C-alpha cells in the first residue's frame, strides 16, 4: 500500500514538473518605433525567431521606451516627449492603437512586425493594417485622437512598473525576469536563447 502511494506521488510530481517545463518561453519587449536598435532587433531577431518557434514562445510588445508624458491641463489627453522626436511618439500611438483594435494577438504581431520593418514605421500604419486585414481607419483615427494618447499613456504605466527600470532600448525580458545576460543574448541570437530556455522537447527548428 505504501509503495502504491509513493508511486502515485512520484507520478504526480513528474506530471506537474513536466507541465511546468513545457510552458512556452515568454519574450517581452519594451521598445521605440524609431529606435535603430529596436528596429534591428525586430527585423533580424524577433520576427524570424517567432516565425520558426511560435509553438514554444509567446511575445508581448510595448512601444514607449525612453519617453515621458504629462496630462494636459484640460484633462482631455496627454503630451508626450519621445527620444526620437514627435514622429516617434506618433508611431508609438499607431502601435498602441493597433494593439487595441486588432484583437487577434498573432494578427497584431504581424502588424507590429510590418510596422517595424517598414522604411518609415510611423507612417506605415495604414499600409500594414491593410496588409493584415485590420481596419486602417480605426487605427489611424485612434492614433490622431486623444484615444491614442490615453492608450500610449497606459503603455507608459506598464513600463513604469518594471523593476529594474528601462535604461536601454529595446529592453527585453525573458519569462518575466530581466537579466543583462538575457538582454545581450536576445540581441545576439534570440533563437538560441529561446531554444536553450525552453524546458520541453525542442522543436526541429532548434537544431536547424
Secondary structure, 3 states (H helix, E strand, C coil): CHHHHHHHHHHHHHHHHHHHHCCCEEEEEEECCCCHHHHHHHHHHHHHHHHHHCCCEEEEEEECCCCEEEECCCCCCEEEECCCCHHHHHHHHHHHHHHHHCCCHHHHHHHHHHHHHCCCHHHCHHHHHHHHCCCHHHHHHHHCCHHHHHHHHHHHHHHHCCCCCCCCCCEEEECCECCHHHHHHHHHHHHHHHHHHCCCCCCHHHHC
